[in-house]
Amino acid sequence: MAGQLLRALENEAVQHGCNELGTNFTTLLPAWQIFERLLAGCQWFAPEPGMLLSKAKVVDILRAPWMNVQRTPPPGCSLFPWMELRPSERAQLEGDVAAGKIPRGLSPFADEKHGEPTISTGIRQEGEVVAWMTVIRSPFEPKALCYRSAFVQPQLRTGNALGPLAMESAFRRHAASPIAKDRPETVAGFSLQNSNSMINFYRKWVEPYCFCT
């Protein structure tokens, strides 16, 4: 039955002029292996990993040693809550996404209708937004906030630790917020398109405190 439904979807897509179909799924779901076999049975290409995804309790993240290191923004940089993003800054970022300077999957405005701007964090350098950690209310995990988009401008990814700084700020805002009572968990995803330093940071400093990866 599932195979027939997928074939029907493919046929309908072709009739509407679609030349390609794709899908994303997570291995955190109980039925992911069944879904993978379904795709293989319909001659879809083998899936390729695109993101590292994990779940943790925010109080456990706060116990991590790296969370207890005193950090301050580098000279010329400042942290700010995302709700204080200026209209001119938003317009600039939207333009950068449209121009391909920021990957659409890492746009700070992705899934904005579920956003938590009081917890999401941005970093400015000399008045320009150069990094962020945006957080949304996960529509699929009722007990979790989803750490949706982590991004640092490429020229600032070496030696500045802006990614961990924005992430730490968001974790602390989450833990201190009344939202943590109903949503005490975090769902964090790290795109494999990110820099190696960000992936290594995740594996070393975040993954050990997760209860599901």
mmCIF file of the C-alpha atoms, coordinates in Angstrom:
data_MODEL
# 
_entry.id   MODEL 
# 
loop_
_atom_site.group_PDB 
_atom_site.id 
_atom_site.type_symbol 
_atom_site.label_atom_id 
_atom_site.label_alt_id 
_atom_site.label_comp_id 
_atom_site.label_asym_id 
_atom_site.label_entity_id 
_atom_site.label_seq_id 
_atom_site.pdbx_PDB_ins_code 
_atom_site.Cartn_x 
_atom_site.Cartn_y 
_atom_site.Cartn_z 
_atom_site.occupancy 
_atom_site.B_iso_or_equiv 
_atom_site.pdbx_formal_charge 
_atom_site.auth_seq_id 
_atom_site.auth_comp_id 
_atom_site.auth_asym_id 
_atom_site.auth_atom_id 
_atom_site.pdbx_PDB_model_num 
ATOM 1   C CA . MET A 1 1   ? 0.000  0.000  0.000   1.00 0.00 ? 1   MET A CA 1 
ATOM 2   C CA . ALA A 1 2   ? 2.760  2.465  0.919   1.00 0.00 ? 2   ALA A CA 1 
ATOM 3   C CA . GLY A 1 3   ? 4.580  1.683  -2.324  1.00 0.00 ? 3   GLY A CA 1 
ATOM 4   C CA . GLN A 1 4   ? 1.407  2.264  -4.331  1.00 0.00 ? 4   GLN A CA 1 
ATOM 5   C CA . LEU A 1 5   ? 0.888  5.627  -2.648  1.00 0.00 ? 5   LEU A CA 1 
ATOM 6   C CA . LEU A 1 6   ? 4.453  6.677  -3.430  1.00 0.00 ? 6   LEU A CA 1 
ATOM 7   C CA . ARG A 1 7   ? 4.070  5.595  -7.067  1.00 0.00 ? 7   ARG A CA 1 
ATOM 8   C CA . ALA A 1 8   ? 0.828  7.576  -7.271  1.00 0.00 ? 8   ALA A CA 1 
ATOM 9   C CA . LEU A 1 9   ? 2.656  10.625 -5.895  1.00 0.00 ? 9   LEU A CA 1 
ATOM 10  C CA . GLU A 1 10  ? 5.400  10.203 -8.498  1.00 0.00 ? 10  GLU A CA 1 
ATOM 11  C CA . ASN A 1 11  ? 2.874  9.933  -11.334 1.00 0.00 ? 11  ASN A CA 1 
ATOM 12  C CA . GLU A 1 12  ? 0.971  12.991 -10.129 1.00 0.00 ? 12  GLU A CA 1 
ATOM 13  C CA . ALA A 1 13  ? 4.215  14.967 -9.906  1.00 0.00 ? 13  ALA A CA 1 
ATOM 14  C CA . VAL A 1 14  ? 5.159  14.024 -13.479 1.00 0.00 ? 14  VAL A CA 1 
ATOM 15  C CA . GLN A 1 15  ? 1.756  15.124 -14.745 1.00 0.00 ? 15  GLN A CA 1 
ATOM 16  C CA . HIS A 1 16  ? 2.348  18.532 -13.185 1.00 0.00 ? 16  HIS A CA 1 
ATOM 17  C CA . GLY A 1 17  ? 5.724  18.919 -14.875 1.00 0.00 ? 17  GLY A CA 1 
ATOM 18  C CA . CYS A 1 18  ? 7.898  17.949 -11.911 1.00 0.00 ? 18  CYS A CA 1 
ATOM 19  C CA . ASN A 1 19  ? 11.227 16.383 -12.892 1.00 0.00 ? 19  ASN A CA 1 
ATOM 20  C CA . GLU A 1 20  ? 12.587 15.569 -9.460  1.00 0.00 ? 20  GLU A CA 1 
ATOM 21  C CA . LEU A 1 21  ? 11.306 14.564 -6.022  1.00 0.00 ? 21  LEU A CA 1 
ATOM 22  C CA . GLY A 1 22  ? 13.196 14.529 -2.762  1.00 0.00 ? 22  GLY A CA 1 
ATOM 23  C CA . THR A 1 23  ? 12.573 13.933 0.917   1.00 0.00 ? 23  THR A CA 1 
ATOM 24  C CA . ASN A 1 24  ? 14.257 14.393 4.264   1.00 0.00 ? 24  ASN A CA 1 
ATOM 25  C CA . PHE A 1 25  ? 13.863 12.103 7.259   1.00 0.00 ? 25  PHE A CA 1 
ATOM 26  C CA . THR A 1 26  ? 15.560 11.476 10.566  1.00 0.00 ? 26  THR A CA 1 
ATOM 27  C CA . THR A 1 27  ? 16.890 8.287  12.100  1.00 0.00 ? 27  THR A CA 1 
ATOM 28  C CA . LEU A 1 28  ? 15.424 9.483  15.417  1.00 0.00 ? 28  LEU A CA 1 
ATOM 29  C CA . LEU A 1 29  ? 12.040 8.287  14.156  1.00 0.00 ? 29  LEU A CA 1 
ATOM 30  C CA . PRO A 1 30  ? 11.166 4.666  15.043  1.00 0.00 ? 30  PRO A CA 1 
ATOM 31  C CA . ALA A 1 31  ? 10.123 3.764  11.489  1.00 0.00 ? 31  ALA A CA 1 
ATOM 32  C CA . TRP A 1 32  ? 13.070 5.263  9.599   1.00 0.00 ? 32  TRP A CA 1 
ATOM 33  C CA . GLN A 1 33  ? 14.377 1.886  8.407   1.00 0.00 ? 33  GLN A CA 1 
ATOM 34  C CA . ILE A 1 34  ? 10.960 0.961  7.021   1.00 0.00 ? 34  ILE A CA 1 
ATOM 35  C CA . PHE A 1 35  ? 10.789 4.279  5.210   1.00 0.00 ? 35  PHE A CA 1 
ATOM 36  C CA . GLU A 1 36  ? 14.283 3.754  3.792   1.00 0.00 ? 36  GLU A CA 1 
ATOM 37  C CA . ARG A 1 37  ? 13.301 0.329  2.474   1.00 0.00 ? 37  ARG A CA 1 
ATOM 38  C CA . LEU A 1 38  ? 10.186 1.867  0.910   1.00 0.00 ? 38  LEU A CA 1 
ATOM 39  C CA . LEU A 1 39  ? 12.293 4.374  -1.007  1.00 0.00 ? 39  LEU A CA 1 
ATOM 40  C CA . ALA A 1 40  ? 14.715 1.668  -2.117  1.00 0.00 ? 40  ALA A CA 1 
ATOM 41  C CA . GLY A 1 41  ? 11.806 -0.494 -3.312  1.00 0.00 ? 41  GLY A CA 1 
ATOM 42  C CA . CYS A 1 42  ? 10.653 2.369  -5.514  1.00 0.00 ? 42  CYS A CA 1 
ATOM 43  C CA . GLN A 1 43  ? 14.173 2.783  -6.999  1.00 0.00 ? 43  GLN A CA 1 
ATOM 44  C CA . TRP A 1 44  ? 14.959 6.054  -5.249  1.00 0.00 ? 44  TRP A CA 1 
ATOM 45  C CA . PHE A 1 45  ? 18.624 6.921  -4.814  1.00 0.00 ? 45  PHE A CA 1 
ATOM 46  C CA . ALA A 1 46  ? 20.220 5.789  -1.557  1.00 0.00 ? 46  ALA A CA 1 
ATOM 47  C CA . PRO A 1 47  ? 19.903 8.516  1.114   1.00 0.00 ? 47  PRO A CA 1 
ATOM 48  C CA . GLU A 1 48  ? 22.918 10.596 2.050   1.00 0.00 ? 48  GLU A CA 1 
ATOM 49  C CA . PRO A 1 49  ? 23.438 12.054 5.541   1.00 0.00 ? 49  PRO A CA 1 
ATOM 50  C CA . GLY A 1 50  ? 22.947 15.797 5.611   1.00 0.00 ? 50  GLY A CA 1 
ATOM 51  C CA . MET A 1 51  ? 22.633 16.652 9.279   1.00 0.00 ? 51  MET A CA 1 
ATOM 52  C CA . LEU A 1 52  ? 23.673 15.507 12.737  1.00 0.00 ? 52  LEU A CA 1 
ATOM 53  C CA . LEU A 1 53  ? 20.590 15.542 14.964  1.00 0.00 ? 53  LEU A CA 1 
ATOM 54  C CA . SER A 1 54  ? 20.367 14.930 18.703  1.00 0.00 ? 54  SER A CA 1 
ATOM 55  C CA . LYS A 1 55  ? 18.210 15.526 21.778  1.00 0.00 ? 55  LYS A CA 1 
ATOM 56  C CA . ALA A 1 56  ? 19.246 16.620 25.249  1.00 0.00 ? 56  ALA A CA 1 
ATOM 57  C CA . LYS A 1 57  ? 17.868 18.158 28.409  1.00 0.00 ? 57  LYS A CA 1 
ATOM 58  C CA . VAL A 1 58  ? 18.943 21.763 28.610  1.00 0.00 ? 58  VAL A CA 1 
ATOM 59  C CA . VAL A 1 59  ? 19.929 21.340 32.280  1.00 0.00 ? 59  VAL A CA 1 
ATOM 60  C CA . ASP A 1 60  ? 22.362 18.603 31.224  1.00 0.00 ? 60  ASP A CA 1 
ATOM 61  C CA . ILE A 1 61  ? 23.898 20.892 28.600  1.00 0.00 ? 61  ILE A CA 1 
ATOM 62  C CA . LEU A 1 62  ? 24.429 23.523 31.304  1.00 0.00 ? 62  LEU A CA 1 
ATOM 63  C CA . ARG A 1 63  ? 26.532 21.023 33.269  1.00 0.00 ? 63  ARG A CA 1 
ATOM 64  C CA . ALA A 1 64  ? 29.008 20.638 30.415  1.00 0.00 ? 64  ALA A CA 1 
ATOM 65  C CA . PRO A 1 65  ? 32.465 22.022 31.324  1.00 0.00 ? 65  PRO A CA 1 
ATOM 66  C CA . TRP A 1 66  ? 32.528 24.352 28.311  1.00 0.00 ? 66  TRP A CA 1 
ATOM 67  C CA . MET A 1 67  ? 29.387 26.056 29.614  1.00 0.00 ? 67  MET A CA 1 
ATOM 68  C CA . ASN A 1 68  ? 31.250 27.072 32.774  1.00 0.00 ? 68  ASN A CA 1 
ATOM 69  C CA . VAL A 1 69  ? 34.033 28.912 30.976  1.00 0.00 ? 69  VAL A CA 1 
ATOM 70  C CA . GLN A 1 70  ? 33.764 32.688 31.175  1.00 0.00 ? 70  GLN A CA 1 
ATOM 71  C CA . ARG A 1 71  ? 33.325 33.953 27.621  1.00 0.00 ? 71  ARG A CA 1 
ATOM 72  C CA . THR A 1 72  ? 33.076 37.464 26.315  1.00 0.00 ? 72  THR A CA 1 
ATOM 73  C CA . PRO A 1 73  ? 32.505 38.558 22.721  1.00 0.00 ? 73  PRO A CA 1 
ATOM 74  C CA . PRO A 1 74  ? 35.668 39.425 20.764  1.00 0.00 ? 74  PRO A CA 1 
ATOM 75  C CA . PRO A 1 75  ? 36.504 43.133 20.392  1.00 0.00 ? 75  PRO A CA 1 
ATOM 76  C CA . GLY A 1 76  ? 33.945 44.888 18.232  1.00 0.00 ? 76  GLY A CA 1 
ATOM 77  C CA . CYS A 1 77  ? 31.330 42.161 18.740  1.00 0.00 ? 77  CYS A CA 1 
ATOM 78  C CA . SER A 1 78  ? 28.231 42.087 20.932  1.00 0.00 ? 78  SER A CA 1 
ATOM 79  C CA . LEU A 1 79  ? 25.486 39.587 21.742  1.00 0.00 ? 79  LEU A CA 1 
ATOM 80  C CA . PHE A 1 80  ? 21.831 40.532 21.388  1.00 0.00 ? 80  PHE A CA 1 
ATOM 81  C CA . PRO A 1 81  ? 18.456 38.764 21.742  1.00 0.00 ? 81  PRO A CA 1 
ATOM 82  C CA . TRP A 1 82  ? 16.962 38.098 18.314  1.00 0.00 ? 82  TRP A CA 1 
ATOM 83  C CA . MET A 1 83  ? 13.820 40.071 19.152  1.00 0.00 ? 83  MET A CA 1 
ATOM 84  C CA . GLU A 1 84  ? 16.034 43.181 18.937  1.00 0.00 ? 84  GLU A CA 1 
ATOM 85  C CA . LEU A 1 85  ? 16.936 42.539 15.293  1.00 0.00 ? 85  LEU A CA 1 
ATOM 86  C CA . ARG A 1 86  ? 16.559 45.830 13.431  1.00 0.00 ? 86  ARG A CA 1 
ATOM 87  C CA . PRO A 1 87  ? 14.417 46.163 10.273  1.00 0.00 ? 87  PRO A CA 1 
ATOM 88  C CA . SER A 1 88  ? 17.467 47.251 8.278   1.00 0.00 ? 88  SER A CA 1 
ATOM 89  C CA . GLU A 1 89  ? 19.394 44.188 9.491   1.00 0.00 ? 89  GLU A CA 1 
ATOM 90  C CA . ARG A 1 90  ? 16.537 41.900 8.569   1.00 0.00 ? 90  ARG A CA 1 
ATOM 91  C CA . ALA A 1 91  ? 16.401 43.365 5.074   1.00 0.00 ? 91  ALA A CA 1 
ATOM 92  C CA . GLN A 1 92  ? 20.154 42.862 4.657   1.00 0.00 ? 92  GLN A CA 1 
ATOM 93  C CA . LEU A 1 93  ? 20.006 39.235 5.798   1.00 0.00 ? 93  LEU A CA 1 
ATOM 94  C CA . GLU A 1 94  ? 16.994 38.464 3.613   1.00 0.00 ? 94  GLU A CA 1 
ATOM 95  C CA . GLY A 1 95  ? 18.900 39.910 0.669   1.00 0.00 ? 95  GLY A CA 1 
ATOM 96  C CA . ASP A 1 96  ? 21.947 37.775 1.482   1.00 0.00 ? 96  ASP A CA 1 
ATOM 97  C CA . VAL A 1 97  ? 19.773 34.643 1.596   1.00 0.00 ? 97  VAL A CA 1 
ATOM 98  C CA . ALA A 1 98  ? 18.180 35.518 -1.754  1.00 0.00 ? 98  ALA A CA 1 
ATOM 99  C CA . ALA A 1 99  ? 21.629 36.126 -3.258  1.00 0.00 ? 99  ALA A CA 1 
ATOM 100 C CA . GLY A 1 100 ? 22.956 32.783 -2.006  1.00 0.00 ? 100 GLY A CA 1 
ATOM 101 C CA . LYS A 1 101 ? 25.452 34.311 0.424   1.00 0.00 ? 101 LYS A CA 1 
ATOM 102 C CA . ILE A 1 102 ? 23.628 32.500 3.251   1.00 0.00 ? 102 ILE A CA 1 
ATOM 103 C CA . PRO A 1 103 ? 22.335 28.956 2.571   1.00 0.00 ? 103 PRO A CA 1 
ATOM 104 C CA . ARG A 1 104 ? 18.536 28.894 2.637   1.00 0.00 ? 104 ARG A CA 1 
ATOM 105 C CA . GLY A 1 105 ? 18.605 25.991 5.080   1.00 0.00 ? 105 GLY A CA 1 
ATOM 106 C CA . LEU A 1 106 ? 20.539 28.153 7.545   1.00 0.00 ? 106 LEU A CA 1 
ATOM 107 C CA . SER A 1 107 ? 18.421 31.273 7.117   1.00 0.00 ? 107 SER A CA 1 
ATOM 108 C CA . PRO A 1 108 ? 17.596 32.824 10.493  1.00 0.00 ? 108 PRO A CA 1 
ATOM 109 C CA . PHE A 1 109 ? 14.037 33.253 9.205   1.00 0.00 ? 109 PHE A CA 1 
ATOM 110 C CA . ALA A 1 110 ? 13.417 29.580 8.403   1.00 0.00 ? 110 ALA A CA 1 
ATOM 111 C CA . ASP A 1 111 ? 10.344 28.255 10.267  1.00 0.00 ? 111 ASP A CA 1 
ATOM 112 C CA . GLU A 1 112 ? 9.908  31.744 11.692  1.00 0.00 ? 112 GLU A CA 1 
ATOM 113 C CA . LYS A 1 113 ? 6.245  31.171 12.578  1.00 0.00 ? 113 LYS A CA 1 
ATOM 114 C CA . HIS A 1 114 ? 7.479  28.808 15.316  1.00 0.00 ? 114 HIS A CA 1 
ATOM 115 C CA . GLY A 1 115 ? 10.311 31.109 16.387  1.00 0.00 ? 115 GLY A CA 1 
ATOM 116 C CA . GLU A 1 116 ? 11.342 32.011 19.921  1.00 0.00 ? 116 GLU A CA 1 
ATOM 117 C CA . PRO A 1 117 ? 13.030 35.406 19.486  1.00 0.00 ? 117 PRO A CA 1 
ATOM 118 C CA . THR A 1 118 ? 13.516 35.860 23.244  1.00 0.00 ? 118 THR A CA 1 
ATOM 119 C CA . ILE A 1 119 ? 15.789 32.790 23.275  1.00 0.00 ? 119 ILE A CA 1 
ATOM 120 C CA . SER A 1 120 ? 17.352 33.054 19.825  1.00 0.00 ? 120 SER A CA 1 
ATOM 121 C CA . THR A 1 121 ? 20.628 34.968 19.883  1.00 0.00 ? 121 THR A CA 1 
ATOM 122 C CA . GLY A 1 122 ? 22.526 37.082 17.383  1.00 0.00 ? 122 GLY A CA 1 
ATOM 123 C CA . ILE A 1 123 ? 26.000 38.586 17.298  1.00 0.00 ? 123 ILE A CA 1 
ATOM 124 C CA . ARG A 1 124 ? 26.869 41.935 15.766  1.00 0.00 ? 124 ARG A CA 1 
ATOM 125 C CA . GLN A 1 125 ? 30.310 43.047 14.693  1.00 0.00 ? 125 GLN A CA 1 
ATOM 126 C CA . GLU A 1 126 ? 30.622 46.788 14.315  1.00 0.00 ? 126 GLU A CA 1 
ATOM 127 C CA . GLY A 1 127 ? 26.892 47.089 13.681  1.00 0.00 ? 127 GLY A CA 1 
ATOM 128 C CA . GLU A 1 128 ? 26.561 44.172 11.244  1.00 0.00 ? 128 GLU A CA 1 
ATOM 129 C CA . VAL A 1 129 ? 24.893 40.850 12.122  1.00 0.00 ? 129 VAL A CA 1 
ATOM 130 C CA . VAL A 1 130 ? 27.566 38.194 11.566  1.00 0.00 ? 130 VAL A CA 1 
ATOM 131 C CA . ALA A 1 131 ? 26.324 35.166 13.540  1.00 0.00 ? 131 ALA A CA 1 
ATOM 132 C CA . TRP A 1 132 ? 23.205 33.691 15.126  1.00 0.00 ? 132 TRP A CA 1 
ATOM 133 C CA . MET A 1 133 ? 21.618 30.765 16.871  1.00 0.00 ? 133 MET A CA 1 
ATOM 134 C CA . THR A 1 134 ? 17.899 30.762 16.151  1.00 0.00 ? 134 THR A CA 1 
ATOM 135 C CA . VAL A 1 135 ? 15.504 28.644 18.197  1.00 0.00 ? 135 VAL A CA 1 
ATOM 136 C CA . ILE A 1 136 ? 11.959 27.532 17.427  1.00 0.00 ? 136 ILE A CA 1 
ATOM 137 C CA . ARG A 1 137 ? 9.211  25.627 19.211  1.00 0.00 ? 137 ARG A CA 1 
ATOM 138 C CA . SER A 1 138 ? 9.512  22.219 17.597  1.00 0.00 ? 138 SER A CA 1 
ATOM 139 C CA . PRO A 1 139 ? 6.168  21.298 15.980  1.00 0.00 ? 139 PRO A CA 1 
ATOM 140 C CA . PHE A 1 140 ? 7.198  17.620 16.164  1.00 0.00 ? 140 PHE A CA 1 
ATOM 141 C CA . GLU A 1 141 ? 8.707  17.454 19.668  1.00 0.00 ? 141 GLU A CA 1 
ATOM 142 C CA . PRO A 1 142 ? 6.215  18.941 22.154  1.00 0.00 ? 142 PRO A CA 1 
ATOM 143 C CA . LYS A 1 143 ? 8.756  18.832 24.998  1.00 0.00 ? 143 LYS A CA 1 
ATOM 144 C CA . ALA A 1 144 ? 11.601 20.440 23.089  1.00 0.00 ? 144 ALA A CA 1 
ATOM 145 C CA . LEU A 1 145 ? 12.877 23.629 21.588  1.00 0.00 ? 145 LEU A CA 1 
ATOM 146 C CA . CYS A 1 146 ? 14.598 23.120 18.269  1.00 0.00 ? 146 CYS A CA 1 
ATOM 147 C CA . TYR A 1 147 ? 17.952 24.843 17.829  1.00 0.00 ? 147 TYR A CA 1 
ATOM 148 C CA . ARG A 1 148 ? 17.128 25.536 14.218  1.00 0.00 ? 148 ARG A CA 1 
ATOM 149 C CA . SER A 1 149 ? 19.878 27.573 12.606  1.00 0.00 ? 149 SER A CA 1 
ATOM 150 C CA . ALA A 1 150 ? 23.487 28.140 13.664  1.00 0.00 ? 150 ALA A CA 1 
ATOM 151 C CA . PHE A 1 151 ? 25.523 30.322 11.347  1.00 0.00 ? 151 PHE A CA 1 
ATOM 152 C CA . VAL A 1 152 ? 28.735 32.349 11.393  1.00 0.00 ? 152 VAL A CA 1 
ATOM 153 C CA . GLN A 1 153 ? 29.960 34.430 8.474   1.00 0.00 ? 153 GLN A CA 1 
ATOM 154 C CA . PRO A 1 154 ? 32.739 32.423 6.748   1.00 0.00 ? 154 PRO A CA 1 
ATOM 155 C CA . GLN A 1 155 ? 35.451 35.025 7.288   1.00 0.00 ? 155 GLN A CA 1 
ATOM 156 C CA . LEU A 1 156 ? 34.874 34.875 11.069  1.00 0.00 ? 156 LEU A CA 1 
ATOM 157 C CA . ARG A 1 157 ? 34.808 31.114 11.600  1.00 0.00 ? 157 ARG A CA 1 
ATOM 158 C CA . THR A 1 158 ? 38.437 30.701 12.627  1.00 0.00 ? 158 THR A CA 1 
ATOM 159 C CA . GLY A 1 159 ? 39.600 31.626 16.090  1.00 0.00 ? 159 GLY A CA 1 
ATOM 160 C CA . ASN A 1 160 ? 36.624 33.764 17.138  1.00 0.00 ? 160 ASN A CA 1 
ATOM 161 C CA . ALA A 1 161 ? 34.374 31.062 18.687  1.00 0.00 ? 161 ALA A CA 1 
ATOM 162 C CA . LEU A 1 162 ? 31.286 33.045 17.676  1.00 0.00 ? 162 LEU A CA 1 
ATOM 163 C CA . GLY A 1 163 ? 29.248 29.880 17.052  1.00 0.00 ? 163 GLY A CA 1 
ATOM 164 C CA . PRO A 1 164 ? 29.775 28.459 20.568  1.00 0.00 ? 164 PRO A CA 1 
ATOM 165 C CA . LEU A 1 165 ? 29.203 31.923 22.031  1.00 0.00 ? 165 LEU A CA 1 
ATOM 166 C CA . ALA A 1 166 ? 25.796 32.309 20.351  1.00 0.00 ? 166 ALA A CA 1 
ATOM 167 C CA . MET A 1 167 ? 24.867 28.735 21.210  1.00 0.00 ? 167 MET A CA 1 
ATOM 168 C CA . GLU A 1 168 ? 25.829 29.129 24.868  1.00 0.00 ? 168 GLU A CA 1 
ATOM 169 C CA . SER A 1 169 ? 23.757 32.283 25.150  1.00 0.00 ? 169 SER A CA 1 
ATOM 170 C CA . ALA A 1 170 ? 20.712 30.535 23.660  1.00 0.00 ? 170 ALA A CA 1 
ATOM 171 C CA . PHE A 1 171 ? 21.084 27.541 26.001  1.00 0.00 ? 171 PHE A CA 1 
ATOM 172 C CA . ARG A 1 172 ? 21.238 29.862 29.011  1.00 0.00 ? 172 ARG A CA 1 
ATOM 173 C CA . ARG A 1 173 ? 18.222 31.865 27.848  1.00 0.00 ? 173 ARG A CA 1 
ATOM 174 C CA . HIS A 1 174 ? 16.306 28.607 27.343  1.00 0.00 ? 174 HIS A CA 1 
ATOM 175 C CA . ALA A 1 175 ? 17.158 27.292 30.815  1.00 0.00 ? 175 ALA A CA 1 
ATOM 176 C CA . ALA A 1 176 ? 16.190 30.591 32.474  1.00 0.00 ? 176 ALA A CA 1 
ATOM 177 C CA . SER A 1 177 ? 12.946 30.997 30.532  1.00 0.00 ? 177 SER A CA 1 
ATOM 178 C CA . PRO A 1 178 ? 9.481  29.938 31.767  1.00 0.00 ? 178 PRO A CA 1 
ATOM 179 C CA . ILE A 1 179 ? 9.298  28.000 28.497  1.00 0.00 ? 179 ILE A CA 1 
ATOM 180 C CA . ALA A 1 180 ? 11.705 25.446 29.980  1.00 0.00 ? 180 ALA A CA 1 
ATOM 181 C CA . LYS A 1 181 ? 8.946  24.190 32.269  1.00 0.00 ? 181 LYS A CA 1 
ATOM 182 C CA . ASP A 1 182 ? 6.946  22.817 29.320  1.00 0.00 ? 182 ASP A CA 1 
ATOM 183 C CA . ARG A 1 183 ? 9.859  22.361 26.919  1.00 0.00 ? 183 ARG A CA 1 
ATOM 184 C CA . PRO A 1 184 ? 12.894 21.288 28.965  1.00 0.00 ? 184 PRO A CA 1 
ATOM 185 C CA . GLU A 1 185 ? 14.558 19.462 26.075  1.00 0.00 ? 185 GLU A CA 1 
ATOM 186 C CA . THR A 1 186 ? 16.628 20.616 23.127  1.00 0.00 ? 186 THR A CA 1 
ATOM 187 C CA . VAL A 1 187 ? 16.692 19.258 19.615  1.00 0.00 ? 187 VAL A CA 1 
ATOM 188 C CA . ALA A 1 188 ? 19.866 20.337 17.871  1.00 0.00 ? 188 ALA A CA 1 
ATOM 189 C CA . GLY A 1 189 ? 20.811 19.780 14.264  1.00 0.00 ? 189 GLY A CA 1 
ATOM 190 C CA . PHE A 1 190 ? 24.168 20.520 12.685  1.00 0.00 ? 190 PHE A CA 1 
ATOM 191 C CA . SER A 1 191 ? 24.343 20.589 8.915   1.00 0.00 ? 191 SER A CA 1 
ATOM 192 C CA . LEU A 1 192 ? 27.202 18.581 7.463   1.00 0.00 ? 192 LEU A CA 1 
ATOM 193 C CA . GLN A 1 193 ? 27.705 21.585 5.199   1.00 0.00 ? 193 GLN A CA 1 
ATOM 194 C CA . ASN A 1 194 ? 28.975 23.476 8.234   1.00 0.00 ? 194 ASN A CA 1 
ATOM 195 C CA . SER A 1 195 ? 32.681 24.003 8.769   1.00 0.00 ? 195 SER A CA 1 
ATOM 196 C CA . ASN A 1 196 ? 34.692 21.118 10.199  1.00 0.00 ? 196 ASN A CA 1 
ATOM 197 C CA . SER A 1 197 ? 35.383 23.183 13.325  1.00 0.00 ? 197 SER A CA 1 
ATOM 198 C CA . MET A 1 198 ? 31.646 23.456 14.057  1.00 0.00 ? 198 MET A CA 1 
ATOM 199 C CA . ILE A 1 199 ? 31.082 19.726 13.496  1.00 0.00 ? 199 ILE A CA 1 
ATOM 200 C CA . ASN A 1 200 ? 34.058 18.877 15.707  1.00 0.00 ? 200 ASN A CA 1 
ATOM 201 C CA . PHE A 1 201 ? 32.737 21.231 18.378  1.00 0.00 ? 201 PHE A CA 1 
ATOM 202 C CA . TYR A 1 202 ? 29.382 19.482 18.298  1.00 0.00 ? 202 TYR A CA 1 
ATOM 203 C CA . ARG A 1 203 ? 30.863 15.979 18.544  1.00 0.00 ? 203 ARG A CA 1 
ATOM 204 C CA . LYS A 1 204 ? 33.204 16.886 21.396  1.00 0.00 ? 204 LYS A CA 1 
ATOM 205 C CA . TRP A 1 205 ? 31.184 19.313 23.486  1.00 0.00 ? 205 TRP A CA 1 
ATOM 206 C CA . VAL A 1 206 ? 27.485 18.739 22.775  1.00 0.00 ? 206 VAL A CA 1 
ATOM 207 C CA . GLU A 1 207 ? 26.959 15.125 21.734  1.00 0.00 ? 207 GLU A CA 1 
ATOM 208 C CA . PRO A 1 208 ? 28.264 13.599 25.026  1.00 0.00 ? 208 PRO A CA 1 
ATOM 209 C CA . TYR A 1 209 ? 25.440 15.328 26.946  1.00 0.00 ? 209 TYR A CA 1 
ATOM 210 C CA . CYS A 1 210 ? 22.660 14.143 24.640  1.00 0.00 ? 210 CYS A CA 1 
ATOM 211 C CA . PHE A 1 211 ? 20.371 11.226 25.471  1.00 0.00 ? 211 PHE A CA 1 
ATOM 212 C CA . CYS A 1 212 ? 19.490 10.564 21.841  1.00 0.00 ? 212 CYS A CA 1 
ATOM 213 C CA . THR A 1 213 ? 21.652 11.008 18.716  1.00 0.00 ? 213 THR A CA 1 
# 
